[in-house]
Amino acid sequence: MADRITWLRHQFKGEGTRLRNAGLLALITALAAMALLGLSGWFISAAALAGLAAGGPAVAFNLLVPSAGIRALAVGRTVSRYFERLVSHDATFHVMQRLRTRLFAAILPRIPGPLSSLSSGHLLERLLGDVERLENAWLGQGQPALVAIATAVVLLLAGFWIAGPAAALAMLAGFITMFLLLRHLSKVSAEPLEQRAWQREQLRGDLVQTLNGLPDVLAYGLRPSLLEQWRRRLADLAALEHRLALRHAITQTLIQSLMQWLAVAMLLILITPVRQEVIDAPMALALMLLVLAAAEVTLPLAQAWQGWPDTRATVTRLEALTGTPIPPPAAGGSGIPRSDGDLKVSGLSFAWPGQPALFSGLDLQARAGAPLAIVGPSGSGKSTLLHCLMGLQRISAGEIRFGGVSQERADSDAWRQCFALLLQQQQLFTGTLRDNLRLARPDASDERLWQVLEQARLADLVRQRGGLDHWIGTNGMHLSGGQGRRLSLARVLLRDSPVVLLDEPFTGLEPATADALFDTLHSTLNDRVLIMVTHDRRHAERMENRLVLDL
């Protein structure tokens, strides 16, 4: 538990002043509300007793000071509550913003790598769902608990000062009973909360996967069965929520009843001191009302204690995510490659963790003006080889050298700037054609964008669709597979990198378009190092050099 609290404190680091101010304002609000009820009760009872008294005492009773105090407490409670909400939410939102940024920064270098086993839906649940749950770590749990503890101390001191040890002991017994109830609630809620978190994570992961594969779902008629499956899963989740809500309601009812009985106990304990004229009746009523008003402070405690196991599990998940060792980068030095048009690979080996080598002792040399074709059966490592060349995967052995610098001694950003990669599965982003192209070069002019579209044989289609502001939809859904492929290729061309790596650039294109595009690439990239993975024997045979990978 200490490790989790330390991790949470680290996340809230930098917001300590705001959080302390928020806690102080919350305590002032709670004490003002209690004092308001206590003073009002004292004022009404004292005024009534003064009115029943004969002549002089009634005339001598001071109405102005208590009434002014009531107005001050009423206004102060409202003002402090407003500023408490403002300060605490402001601090929490700052923490949530930083935490999401840190998590995103932690996820990126670990994929591909130790987080590759988590689906996009599971990672999205970490980034959104888990961070949202941590929002209550202070607002819904930490702050209410601290305010309740401080209020309990004030009540114990007030009870001891006004009514003596008996009242203080009665309060202490009530607070201990309340603590045991809350602890029991937290304990019995741990398992349902864990099940709920697991079900939510699975639901979000399956939802993202279903939405990504929605065309296949509709094509194969899976919609009715998936809907029925989701109804059952949501019903199970609702049953868990109902169990948790029932336990929360029962505990909250018991706590509120306990506070009410504690107030009654204070009244009974104070009967004897009042009769003995140790304290006056208005003061006894004020103490009883103070205890009764403290029920508002205890109101959020059931939810806070019930949610603590969920917060603890959330912290454990996020701590495991951020604490996962980052794989060493492929390029981890400070060397800056120069564009000398010569890429050399010697003794290259690569193996996925726990698996045999995908390729071993691989040698190749690629030069500007002498394109290299990589061919071989599926699964022989062609795409992985391109990833290794660009530095997306760290090689197991051997050396990759470009621009007079080996990959392991090169600066990571500088090395990747020298390479442009067309992935086998291209990624198009929701937005316009211009947005997707400028990912490669944000400062590119429209004239340059049209130039690469011409080279990719896509300019005529873009003009028909309304120009560069054409909205391509989620994952380029408004484009065909071949059109999306050419858009990704245009993005690679826009990068103007000295080394161009193309993984099956003509997938989804008819032969005539593929041949014309091959000729364009051959002439356009004549001054660059061009390495192309292809299954098309005709294109491979037209390239000057070939590398064959076998299983």
C-alpha positions in Angstrom: 0.0 0.0 0.0 2.9 2.4 0.8 4.2 2.0 -2.8 0.8 2.8 -4.2 0.4 5.9 -2.1 4.0 7.0 -3.1 3.0 6.5 -6.7 -0.1 8.6 -6.2 1.8 11.3 -4.4 4.3 11.4 -7.3 1.4 12.0 -9.7 0.0 14.8 -7.6 3.4 16.3 -7.1 3.5 20.0 -8.0 -0.2 20.5 -7.0 0.5 20.2 -3.2 -0.3 23.9 -2.5 -3.6 23.8 -4.4 -4.6 20.5 -2.8 -3.8 21.8 0.7 -5.8 24.9 0.0 -8.7 22.8 -1.3 -8.6 20.6 1.8 -8.5 23.6 4.1 -11.4 25.2 2.3 -13.4 21.9 2.5 -12.7 21.7 6.2 -13.8 25.3 6.7 -16.9 24.6 4.7 -17.7 21.6 6.9 -17.0 23.4 10.2 -19.0 26.4 9.0 -22.0 24.2 8.3 -21.7 22.5 11.7 -21.2 25.8 13.5 -24.2 27.3 11.6 -26.5 24.6 12.9 -25.1 24.6 16.4 -25.2 28.4 16.7 -28.7 28.6 15.3 -29.9 26.0 17.8 -28.2 27.8 20.6 -29.6 31.1 19.5 -33.2 29.9 19.2 -33.1 28.0 22.5 -31.4 30.8 24.3 -33.8 33.4 22.9 -36.7 31.2 23.9 -35.4 30.8 27.5 -34.8 34.5 27.7 -38.3 35.2 26.5 -39.7 33.0 29.3 -37.6 34.7 31.9 -39.0 37.6 33.8 -38.4 41.2 32.9 -34.7 42.0 33.1 -33.0 39.0 31.6 -35.3 39.1 28.6 -34.4 42.7 27.9 -30.7 42.2 28.5 -30.4 39.3 25.9 -28.1 40.3 23.0 -29.7 39.4 19.6 -27.2 41.2 17.4 -24.0 39.2 17.9 -25.6 35.7 17.4 -27.6 36.8 14.4 -24.5 38.4 12.8 -22.6 35.2 13.4 -25.3 33.1 11.7 -25.3 35.4 8.7 -21.4 35.3 8.5 -21.4 31.5 8.8 -24.0 31.1 6.1 -22.2 33.4 3.7 -18.8 31.9 4.6 -20.0 28.4 4.0 -21.2 29.2 0.5 -18.1 31.2 -0.4 -15.7 28.5 0.9 -17.6 25.7 -0.8 -17.4 27.6 -4.1 -13.6 28.2 -3.9 -13.0 24.7 -2.6 -14.7 23.2 -5.7 -12.8 25.7 -7.9 -9.4 25.0 -6.4 -9.7 21.2 -6.0 -11.1 20.6 -9.5 -8.4 22.8 -11.0 -5.7 20.9 -9.3 -7.2 17.5 -10.2 -7.6 18.5 -13.9 -4.0 19.5 -14.0 -3.0 16.2 -12.5 -5.2 14.2 -14.9 -3.7 16.1 -17.9 -0.2 15.4 -16.9 -1.0 11.8 -16.1 -2.5 11.2 -19.5 0.5 12.8 -21.1 2.9 10.7 -19.1 1.0 7.5 -19.8 0.9 8.2 -23.5 4.6 8.9 -23.4 5.2 5.7 -21.5 3.1 3.6 -23.9 4.7 4.8 -27.1 8.3 3.5 -26.6 7.0 0.1 -25.3 5.1 -0.7 -28.5 6.2 -2.8 -30.2 7.8 -4.4 -27.2 6.6 -5.4 -23.7 3.1 -3.9 -24.2 2.5 -5.6 -27.6 0.3 -8.2 -25.8 -2.2 -5.5 -24.9 -4.8 -4.7 -27.6 -5.6 -1.1 -28.5 -8.8 -1.3 -26.6 -7.0 -2.4 -23.4 -4.5 0.4 -23.8 -7.4 2.9 -24.4 -8.9 1.7 -21.1 -5.7 2.4 -19.3 -5.4 5.8 -20.8 -9.0 6.9 -20.4 -10.9 4.6 -17.9 -8.1 4.2 -15.4 -7.2 7.9 -15.4 -10.8 8.8 -14.9 -11.0 6.5 -11.9 -7.9 8.2 -10.4 -9.8 11.5 -10.6 -11.6 10.4 -7.4 -8.4 9.6 -5.6 -8.4 13.1 -4.2 -11.8 14.5 -4.8 -13.8 11.5 -3.8 -11.5 9.7 -1.4 -8.5 11.6 0.0 -10.2 14.9 0.7 -13.4 13.6 2.3 -11.4 11.2 4.5 -9.1 14.0 5.7 -11.9 16.4 6.3 -13.8 13.7 8.3 -10.8 12.9 10.4 -10.2 16.6 11.2 -13.9 17.1 11.9 -13.9 14.1 14.3 -11.0 15.6 16.2 -12.8 18.9 16.5 -16.0 17.2 17.8 -14.0 15.2 20.3 -12.3 18.3 21.7 -15.6 20.2 21.7 -17.4 17.3 23.5 -14.6 17.1 26.1 -14.6 20.8 26.6 -18.3 21.3 26.9 -19.6 18.0 28.4 -16.5 16.2 29.8 -14.9 12.8 29.2 -18.2 10.9 29.0 -19.3 12.7 25.8 -15.9 12.4 24.3 -15.8 8.7 25.0 -19.3 8.2 23.4 -18.1 10.1 20.3 -14.9 8.0 20.1 -16.9 4.8 20.4 -19.2 6.0 17.6 -16.3 6.9 15.3 -14.6 3.6 15.9 -17.8 1.8 15.0 -18.0 3.9 11.8 -14.5 3.0 10.9 -15.2 -0.7 11.3 -18.3 -0.4 9.1 -16.3 1.4 6.4 -13.5 -1.1 6.6 -15.9 -4.0 6.2 -17.5 -2.2 3.2 -14.1 -1.8 1.5 -13.2 -5.4 2.2 -16.4 -7.0 0.8 -16.4 -4.6 -2.2 -12.8 -5.5 -3.3 -13.8 -8.6 -5.3 -16.8 -7.1 -7.1 -14.8 -4.0 -8.0 -12.0 -6.2 -9.4 -14.6 -8.1 -11.5 -16.2 -4.8 -12.7 -12.8 -3.4 -13.7 -12.0 -6.6 -15.6 -15.3 -6.7 -17.4 -15.1 -3.0 -18.3 -11.6 -3.5 -19.8 -12.8 -6.6 -21.8 -15.9 -4.7 -23.0 -13.8 -1.7 -24.2 -11.3 -3.9 -25.9 -13.9 -5.9 -27.6 -15.8 -2.8 -28.6 -12.8 -1.3 -30.3 -12.0 -4.5 -32.1 -15.7 -4.8 -33.2 -15.7 -1.3 -34.5 -12.5 -1.8 -36.4 -13.9 -4.9 -38.0 -17.4 -3.6 -38.5 -17.5 -4.3 -42.3 -16.7 -7.9 -41.7 -19.2 -8.1 -38.9 -22.0 -6.8 -41.2 -20.8 -8.9 -44.2 -20.9 -12.2 -42.2 -24.1 -11.4 -40.4 -22.6 -11.4 -36.9 -24.6 -8.4 -35.7 -27.5 -10.3 -34.0 -25.2 -12.7 -32.2 -22.9 -9.9 -31.1 -25.8 -7.8 -29.8 -27.1 -10.7 -27.8 -23.7 -11.4 -26.4 -23.3 -7.7 -25.4 -26.7 -7.7 -23.8 -25.7 -10.6 -21.6 -22.4 -9.0 -20.7 -23.9 -5.7 -19.9 -26.6 -7.4 -17.8 -23.8 -9.1 -15.8 -22.0 -5.7 -15.4 -25.3 -4.1 -14.3 -25.8 -6.9 -11.7 -22.3 -6.1 -10.3 -23.1 -2.4 -10.2 -26.4 -3.2 -8.3 -24.5 -5.3 -5.7 -22.0 -2.5 -5.1 -24.7 0.1 -5.0 -26.8 -1.9 -2.5 -23.8 -2.4 -0.2 -23.0 1.3 -0.5 -26.5 2.3 0.4 -26.7 0.0 3.4 -23.4 1.2 4.8 -24.3 4.8 4.2 -27.7 4.3 5.9 -26.0 2.7 8.9 -23.4 5.5 9.2 -26.1 8.2 9.0 -28.2 6.3 11.6 -25.1 6.0 13.8 -24.6 9.8 13.6 -28.2 10.4 14.6 -28.0 8.0 17.5 -24.8 9.6 18.5 -26.5 13.0 18.6 -29.3 11.5 20.7 -26.6 9.9 23.0 -25.1 13.4 23.5 -28.5 14.8 24.5 -29.0 12.0 27.0 -25.5 12.4 28.4 -26.0 16.1 28.8 -29.2 15.8 30.8 -27.5 15.4 34.1 -24.9 18.3 33.6 -27.8 20.6 32.6 -29.8 19.7 35.7 -26.8 20.2 37.8 -26.3 23.5 36.0 -22.8 22.6 35.0 -23.6 23.7 31.5 -26.7 25.5 30.3 -29.4 24.0 28.1 -28.6 26.0 24.9 -25.0 24.9 25.0 -26.1 21.3 25.4 -28.4 21.6 22.4 -25.6 23.3 20.4 -23.3 20.3 21.0 -26.1 17.8 20.0 -26.7 19.8 16.8 -23.0 19.9 16.0 -22.9 16.1 16.1 -26.1 16.0 13.9 -24.6 18.4 11.4 -21.4 16.3 11.1 -23.6 13.7 9.4 -23.1 15.7 6.2 -19.3 15.2 6.5 -19.7 11.5 6.8 -22.0 11.3 3.8 -19.3 10.7 1.2 -17.3 8.3 3.3 -19.1 5.2 2.2 -18.4 5.9 -1.4 -14.8 6.9 -0.7 -14.0 3.7 1.2 -15.8 1.5 -1.2 -13.9 2.9 -4.1 -10.5 2.6 -2.5 -9.9 -1.0 -3.6 -10.7 0.1 -7.2 -8.2 3.0 -6.9 -5.6 0.6 -5.5 -6.0 -1.8 -8.3 -6.0 1.1 -10.8 -2.7 2.4 -9.4 -1.3 -1.2 -9.6 -2.2 -1.5 -13.3 -0.8 2.0 -14.2 2.3 1.5 -12.1 3.0 -1.8 -13.8 2.5 -0.1 -17.2 4.9 2.8 -16.5 7.3 0.6 -14.6 7.8 -1.9 -17.5 11.4 -1.6 -18.7 11.8 0.3 -22.0 13.5 -1.8 -24.7 16.9 -0.3 -25.6 16.5 1.8 -28.8 18.0 0.5 -32.0 19.8 3.8 -32.4 21.1 5.1 -29.1 24.1 7.2 -29.8 24.8 10.7 -30.9 26.1 10.2 -34.5 24.5 12.2 -37.3 24.4 10.2 -40.6 25.1 12.1 -43.8 23.3 11.4 -47.1 26.1 9.6 -48.9 23.7 7.2 -50.8 25.2 4.0 -49.4 23.5 1.6 -47.0 25.4 -1.4 -45.8 24.2 -4.4 -43.8 26.6 -7.1 -42.5 26.0 -10.2 -40.4 22.5 -9.1 -39.5 20.4 -11.3 -37.3 17.0 -10.8 -35.7 14.8 -12.9 -33.4 11.6 -12.2 -31.5 11.9 -12.9 -27.8 11.7 -16.6 -27.0 11.7 -17.6 -30.7 14.3 -18.8 -33.2 16.1 -16.3 -35.4 14.0 -15.0 -38.3 17.1 -14.4 -40.3 20.8 -14.7 -39.5 24.1 -13.6 -40.9 22.4 -11.4 -43.5 24.5 -9.2 -45.8 23.3 -6.6 -48.3 24.4 -3.3 -49.8 22.1 -0.8 -51.4 23.2 2.4 -53.2 21.4 5.4 -54.7 20.4 4.7 -58.3 20.5 0.9 -57.9 17.1 -0.2 -56.5 17.0 -3.4 -54.4 14.1 -5.8 -54.5 13.5 -8.1 -51.4 11.6 -11.2 -52.3 10.6 -14.3 -50.4 7.6 -16.3 -49.1 5.3 -14.8 -46.5 6.8 -15.1 -43.0 10.4 -15.0 -44.1 11.0 -11.6 -42.4 10.8 -9.1 -45.3 8.7 -6.5 -43.4 10.7 -7.1 -40.3 13.9 -6.4 -42.2 12.6 -3.0 -43.3 11.7 -2.3 -39.7 15.2 -3.1 -38.6 16.7 -0.9 -41.2 14.6 2.1 -40.1 15.3 1.4 -36.4 11.8 0.4 -35.4 13.2 -3.0 -34.1 16.5 -3.5 -32.4 18.6 -6.2 -34.2 20.0 -9.2 -32.4 23.4 -9.1 -34.0 25.3 -7.5 -36.9 25.6 -4.0 -38.1 23.5 -1.6 -40.2 25.5 1.4 -41.5 24.4 4.5 -43.4 26.0 7.8 -44.0 29.3 6.8 -42.3 27.5 5.9 -39.0 26.4 2.6 -37.7 22.8 2.4 -36.4 23.7 1.7 -32.8 25.9 4.8 -32.6 23.5 7.1 -34.4 21.1 9.6 -32.9 17.6 8.0 -33.0 15.8 11.0 -34.5 18.6 11.8 -37.0 18.7 8.1 -38.1 14.9 7.9 -38.7 15.0 11.3 -40.6 17.1 9.5 -43.2 14.4 6.9 -43.8 10.9 6.9 -45.2 8.9 3.7 -44.8 5.7 2.6 -46.4 4.2 0.0 -44.1 2.4 -3.1 -45.4 -0.6 -2.0 -43.5 -0.8 1.7 -44.0 -2.4 4.0 -41.4 -4.7 6.7 -42.6 -6.0 9.2 -40.0 -9.4 10.8 -39.7 -9.2 14.1 -41.5 -8.6 15.6 -44.9 -6.2 14.6 -47.6 -4.1 17.6 -46.8 -3.9 16.6 -43.1 -2.8 13.1 -43.9 -0.1 14.3 -46.4 1.3 16.9 -44.1 2.1 14.3 -41.5 5.3 13.7 -43.5 6.1 17.4 -43.8 3.9 19.9 -41.9 5.4 22.9 -43.8 4.8 21.5 -47.3 3.0 23.9 -49.7 -0.1 22.9 -51.6 2.0 23.0 -54.8 4.3 20.3 -53.3 1.3 18.3 -52.2 -0.1 18.2 -55.7 3.3 17.2 -57.0 3.5 14.1 -54.9 -0.1 13.3 -55.7 0.8 13.4 -59.4 3.7 11.1 -58.7 1.4 8.7 -56.9 -1.1 8.7 -59.8 -3.8 10.1 -57.4 -4.1 13.8 -58.5 -7.0 13.3 -60.9 -9.0 11.5 -58.3 -8.4 14.2 -55.7 -9.5 16.9 -58.2 -12.7 14.9 -58.8 -13.3 14.6 -55.0 -13.0 18.4 -54.4 -9.3 18.9 -53.8 -7.0 18.6 -50.8 -9.8 19.4 -48.4 -11.6 16.1 -49.2 -12.5 14.3 -46.0 -11.3 10.7 -46.1 -13.2 9.5 -43.0 -12.0 7.1 -40.3 -9.1 5.0 -41.4 -9.6 6.4 -44.9 -13.0 4.7 -45.3 -14.0 7.0 -48.2 -11.1 5.7 -50.2 -10.6 2.3 -51.8 -7.8 0.1 -50.7 -5.7 1.0 -53.7 -6.4 4.7 -53.3 -5.4 4.6 -49.7 -2.2 2.8 -50.7 -1.3 5.5 -53.1 -2.1 8.2 -50.6 0.3 6.6 -48.1 2.9 6.3 -50.9 2.5 10.0 -51.7 3.2 10.7 -48.0 6.4 8.7 -48.2 7.5 10.7 -51.3 6.7 14.0 -49.6 9.2 13.1 -46.9 12.2 13.5 -49.2 14.4 11.1 -47.2 17.6 9.7 -48.8 16.5 6.1 -48.1 13.0 4.9 -49.2 11.7 1.6 -47.9 8.5 0.3 -49.6 6.6 -2.7 -48.4 4.3 -4.1 -51.1 3.6 -0.6 -52.6 1.3 -1.9 -55.4 -1.1 -3.9 -53.3 -4.7 -3.4 -54.5 -3.7 -1.8 -57.8 -4.6 -3.2 -61.2 -1.5 -4.2 -63.3 -1.6 -1.2 -65.6 -1.7 1.3 -62.7 1.0 -0.7 -60.8 3.3 -0.7 -63.8 2.9 3.0 -64.5 3.5 3.8 -60.8 6.6 1.5 -60.8 8.0 3.5 -63.7 7.3 6.8 -61.9 9.0 5.6 -58.7 12.0 4.3 -60.6 12.6 7.7 -62.2 11.6 9.9 -59.3 13.7 8.0 -56.7 16.7 7.5 -59.0 18.9 9.7 -56.7 17.9 7.9 -53.5 18.4 4.4 -51.9 15.3 2.5 -52.9 14.5 -0.9 -51.2 11.2 -2.5 -52.2 9.5 -5.6 -50.8 7.4 -7.2 -53.5 5.7 -10.4 -54.4 5.4 -9.3 -58.0 8.0 -11.2 -60.0 7.8 -8.8 -62.9 8.7 -5.8 -60.8 11.5 -7.7 -58.9 13.1 -8.7 -62.2 13.1 -5.1 -63.4 15.1 -3.9 -60.4 18.9 -3.9 -60.5 19.5 -5.9 -57.4 17.6 -8.6 -55.5 17.7 -10.2 -52.1 15.9 -13.5 -51.5 14.8 -14.4 -48.0 13.8 -18.0 -47.3 11.9 -19.5 -44.4 
